[in-house]
Amino acid sequence: MSILFFSIGLLFVSLISLAARAVLAIWIYKDAERRGMNPILWCLLVIFTSAIIVLLVYLFAKKPSLEPKKGLGLLITGCILTGLSFILSIFMLFGLFGSFLYEIQHNPDVYDNNYELYDDEFDGDDSGYEF
């Protein structure tokens, strides 16, 4: 049952992460176009690399603009979605680890059947090598 919840959660986090990348790519494309920079390059960098790192580099490397600030809603939405997807992925990782520990504690027979101990065959002079 926990695998089902993990799969649904993973799909949800993936969709949020994809939406965050799309929103940030749209904002960077529009802003770079307005500032006379190469918008396609910046948009492709956001899509195919780390969106957070590219966003930080873009914010430091962008040219000044005389127009009033437009599209800040897209930037804020993209940052919120990126942070939300990061936090949810951390919770999912802890949830997966916790469910694995829960299964081991409450159903140990499933995980211990493959390990048999052979203490009866120990003769006291076992160095691990047979000559």
N, C-alpha and C positions, 0 to 999 in steps of 0.2 A: 504494500500500500504506500509505503514511503517513497518508492521509486516513481509511482504515479504522480505524487505531489511534487517530487523533485523535477520530473519532466515538464509538468505544467508550469512550475515556477521558472524553469530554465527558458521555456518558450516566452513567458511573460517578460523576463529580464532582457531577452534577446530583442523582443519587439520594442521595448523602451529604449534600448541602446541604439537600435536602428533608427528610431524616431529622433533621438537626440542628434545623431550624426546628420540626418537629413536636415533638421532645423538649423544646425550650425553651418552646414554646407551652403544652405540657401542664404543665410545671413552674410557669411563671408563672401559669397559670390556677388551679392548685391552691393556690399560695402566696398569690395575691391574694384568693382566696375565703376562705382561712383568716384572713387579716388584715383582712377586712371592706372590701376595696377592690373596684373594678369589674373582675371577672375577664374579662368579654367584651371590654371595651375594650383591656386589656393584651394579650390573646390575639390580637385582630385587628391590633394594632400590630406584634406580632412576625411575624405571617403576611405582612402587606402592606408592611412597611417593613424597614429594616435590622435584623436580629435582634441584632446586636452592640450597636448604639447603643441600642435599646430595652431590652436587658438591662442595660446600664450605667445608664440613666436609672431603670429600675425598682429596681435595687439601691440607688440613692441616695434614691429617693422613697418607698420602701415604709414602711408604718407598723410600729412595733415590735409584736412578738407575745410573749405569755406562754407559748405552747406551745414545747416543745423543737423544735429544727430537724428538719424532716422533708423528705424528698425531695431531699436533697443529691446523691444518686446521679444523679437526672435532670439536675440542674444541671451536674454534672461531666461527664456523658455528652454533654450538649448542647454544652458548651464545647469538649470534645475533638473532637466531630464538626465543629463550626464551624471550629476551627483546622485540622483535617485537610482539609476541603474547600477552605479558603483556600490551604494549602500545595500541594495537588494541582493547583489551578487555576493557580498560578504555574509549577509544573513543566510543565503542559500548554502554557502559553503559550511557555515557552522551547523545549519540544520541537517545537511547530509552527514557530517561527521557525528552529530548527536544521534541521528537515527541509526547509524551504523553501530555506535556504542550501545544503544538501547537494544538492538537486535542481538548483539553478542551477549549481553547480560541476561536477557529474557528467553533466549533460545540457544543455549550453548551447544546443544547436541548437533545442530546444523554445522557449526564451525569446528567441532572437535572430532568428528567421525573419521577424518582423513589422517589423524595423527595417533599412532599407537606407540606406546613405549615398550621397549624390550629390556627391562631391568633384570629379568630372570637370566638372561644369557650373558650377563657381564661377568667375566672371570677375574677381574682385578688387575690383569696385566695387559690391558688394552691400550696400546699406544696410538692406535688409529691406522697402523700399517701392518700389512700381512706380507710375510716373506716366504 
